[in-house]
Amino acid sequence: MQKPRVLVLGGCGFIGRNLVSYLVKENLTSAIRIVDKVPPQVAWLNKIHQDYLNNPIVEFRSANLINPESCKNAFASDAAWDFVVNCAGETKGSQTDPIYYEGILKLSLNCSKEAAQAKVKHYVELSCGNMNSSEKVPLKEDGPTEPWTNVAKFKAMVEKELREVPDLRFTVLRLPIVYGSSDRGSIVQRIMVAGIYRKLGETMKLLWNSGIKLNTVHVEDVCRAIWFVLNRDDTIGEIYNVVDTANSTQGSISELLEELFDIKIDYYGTVLSAMVDLANAADEANDKHLDPWAKACRQDDIQNTPLSPHMDAEVLLNKHLNLDGAKLKNLGFELKFPNPSAQLFKNIIDEYVEMKVYPVSLAP
Ligand SMILES: NC(=O)c1ccc[n+]([C@@H]2O[C@H](COP(=O)([O-])OP(=O)(O)OC[C@H]3O[C@@H](n4cnc5c(N)ncnc54)[C@H](O)[C@@H]3O)[C@@H](O)[C@H]2O)c1
């Protein structure tokens, strides 16, 4: 039997490029089409991802998935697509509601409607785990929804609207903080900032306390989970959390950074942090970090880089990203990376240093 044909929407992004690489590496598909508004040539791919994305079974089609015509063209093909994975969407923080409306809700509805019309066997939508905040009780998939980031508000609407798309055979995967090769998200920013504090010779001080839940998952486990659900019928219409078993917190992540950089990380505590204006605090922290970052880039001859230690105020909220992964585990899904480690964090930065987009003087 022919292996499945897979359409990866947002295939040049962090998770998308890892998914395409995983599918090629494991020889799981007969054809892959990447759809993205950013072409691979300017997507800052590392050498390994470049090689996988250049494989003859992989093709690229440029599209703006917010535009229904462009979206239709992204799906158009002589042979049917078996699986569609939507890794595309607006992921930047601090955007306006109309940007998220278009870049998340409209985009996902365009894609899911096309997938239903094309009668694909399975459509996977990537959602996020910031759907509620509880320190004590890890959020289950059917728990109450009170999204606490802008992205999550619009992802919650997507999750609801997918149910209204006739004939759509979909599964939703909710993700915590994803880390791994090509990551540019909040873990990498924490690593960058830790490197800056080592250089400054100062204690790194964080808002709130060590107990804030910042659950994690390795990007390869996300890719494995996508493939796991795509090949089953019993996940159709369901939502699954994909989370490692480390129960990561701000404190456990800081411990890995202390180990990596031999620095000290401390906390302002709840009382003091509650008095802080978060937008101002983010501005002040960014001002403090951007200058040494720019200096290190100049000194180490980094002329152009997609990386920045800039943090959004949302990252500083006193909210818990705390997910219960039992539902997926009960289906038989096994993690390859049950917990993050200093070495796994270092691997991300080593790749960037090799690509000459990360100053070696701030690297672990
Ligand atoms: N990375 C994480 O930690 C994380 C956590 C929770 C949820 N998610 C979700 O997983 C999905 C993938 O995340 P990511 O980290 O790979 O993000 P990313 O920003 O690295 O990748 C998104 C990709 O989508 C493309 N894209 C955006 N708008 C588009 C449009 N209008 N038309 C065509 N392409 C478009 C971008 O060019 C980019 O390549 C997103 O939906 C994100 O919200 C990610």
The ligand as an SDF file (V2000), in Angstrom:
LIG
                    3D

 44 48  0  0  0  0  0  0  0  0999 V2000
    6.1670   26.6520   19.7760 N   0  0  0  0  0  0  0  0  0  0  0  0
    5.4270   26.5540   20.8640 C   0  0  0  0  0  0  0  0  0  0  0  0
    5.9620   26.5720   21.9840 O   0  0  0  0  0  0  0  0  0  0  0  0
    3.9410   26.3910   20.7520 C   0  0  0  0  0  0  0  0  0  0  0  0
    3.1960   26.2530   21.9230 C   0  0  0  0  0  0  0  0  0  0  0  0
    1.8140   26.1130   21.8430 C   0  0  0  0  0  0  0  0  0  0  0  0
    1.1870   26.1350   20.6100 C   0  0  0  0  0  0  0  0  0  0  0  0
    1.9330   26.2780   19.4760 N   0  0  0  0  0  0  0  0  0  0  0  0
    1.2090   26.3460   18.1850 C   0  0  0  0  0  0  0  0  0  0  0  0
    1.8080   25.4680   17.2430 O   0  0  0  0  0  0  0  0  0  0  0  0
    1.7140   26.0570   15.9350 C   0  0  0  0  0  0  0  0  0  0  0  0
    3.1100   26.1290   15.3330 C   0  0  0  0  0  0  0  0  0  0  0  0
    3.9410   26.9000   16.1810 O   0  0  0  0  0  0  0  0  0  0  0  0
    5.4460   27.2620   15.8280 P   0  0  0  0  0  0  0  0  0  0  0  0
    6.1460   27.4570   17.1090 O   0  0  0  0  0  0  0  0  0  0  0  0
    5.9690   26.3010   14.8340 O   0  0  0  0  0  0  0  0  0  0  0  0
    5.2470   28.6990   15.1590 O   0  0  0  0  0  0  0  0  0  0  0  0
    6.1260   29.4370   14.0590 P   0  0  0  0  0  0  0  0  0  0  0  0
    5.7560   30.8790   14.1560 O   0  0  0  0  0  0  0  0  0  0  0  0
    7.5540   29.0520   14.1520 O   0  0  0  0  0  0  0  0  0  0  0  0
    5.5610   28.8500   12.6920 O   0  0  0  0  0  0  0  0  0  0  0  0
    4.3520   29.2590   12.1060 C   0  0  0  0  0  0  0  0  0  0  0  0
    4.5160   29.1780   10.6080 C   0  0  0  0  0  0  0  0  0  0  0  0
    3.2700   29.5610   10.0130 O   0  0  0  0  0  0  0  0  0  0  0  0
    3.5410   30.4140    8.9120 C   0  0  0  0  0  0  0  0  0  0  0  0
    2.4040   31.2910    8.7070 N   0  0  0  0  0  0  0  0  0  0  0  0
    1.9010   32.2050    9.5730 C   0  0  0  0  0  0  0  0  0  0  0  0
    0.8630   32.8540    9.0180 N   0  0  0  0  0  0  0  0  0  0  0  0
    0.7080   32.3470    7.7720 C   0  0  0  0  0  0  0  0  0  0  0  0
   -0.1690   32.6320    6.7020 C   0  0  0  0  0  0  0  0  0  0  0  0
   -1.0830   33.6010    6.7960 N   0  0  0  0  0  0  0  0  0  0  0  0
   -0.0650   31.9140    5.5590 N   0  0  0  0  0  0  0  0  0  0  0  0
    0.8970   30.9440    5.4400 C   0  0  0  0  0  0  0  0  0  0  0  0
    1.7740   30.6540    6.4140 N   0  0  0  0  0  0  0  0  0  0  0  0
    1.6810   31.3470    7.5680 C   0  0  0  0  0  0  0  0  0  0  0  0
    4.7870   31.1990    9.3440 C   0  0  0  0  0  0  0  0  0  0  0  0
    5.4470   31.7590    8.2130 O   0  0  0  0  0  0  0  0  0  0  0  0
    5.5800   30.1500   10.0620 C   0  0  0  0  0  0  0  0  0  0  0  0
    6.4790   29.4900    9.2040 O   0  0  0  0  0  0  0  0  0  0  0  0
    1.0730   27.4250   16.1260 C   0  0  0  0  0  0  0  0  0  0  0  0
   -0.2950   27.3140   15.9000 O   0  0  0  0  0  0  0  0  0  0  0  0
    1.3180   27.7280   17.5810 C   0  0  0  0  0  0  0  0  0  0  0  0
    0.3720   28.6190   18.1480 O   0  0  0  0  0  0  0  0  0  0  0  0
    3.2710   26.4110   19.5110 C   0  0  0  0  0  0  0  0  0  0  0  0
  1  2  1  0
  2  3  2  0
  2  4  1  0
  4  5  1  0
  4 44  2  0
  5  6  2  0
  6  7  1  0
  7  8  2  0
  8  9  1  0
  8 44  1  0
  9 10  1  0
  9 42  1  0
 10 11  1  0
 11 12  1  0
 11 40  1  0
 12 13  1  0
 13 14  1  0
 14 15  2  0
 14 16  1  0
 14 17  1  0
 17 18  1  0
 18 19  2  0
 18 20  1  0
 18 21  1  0
 21 22  1  0
 22 23  1  0
 23 24  1  0
 23 38  1  0
 24 25  1  0
 25 26  1  0
 25 36  1  0
 26 27  1  0
 26 35  1  0
 27 28  2  0
 28 29  1  0
 29 30  1  0
 29 35  2  0
 30 31  1  0
 30 32  2  0
 32 33  1  0
 33 34  2  0
 34 35  1  0
 36 37  1  0
 36 38  1  0
 38 39  1  0
 40 41  1  0
 40 42  1  0
 42 43  1  0
M  CHG  2   8   1  16  -1
M  END
$$$$
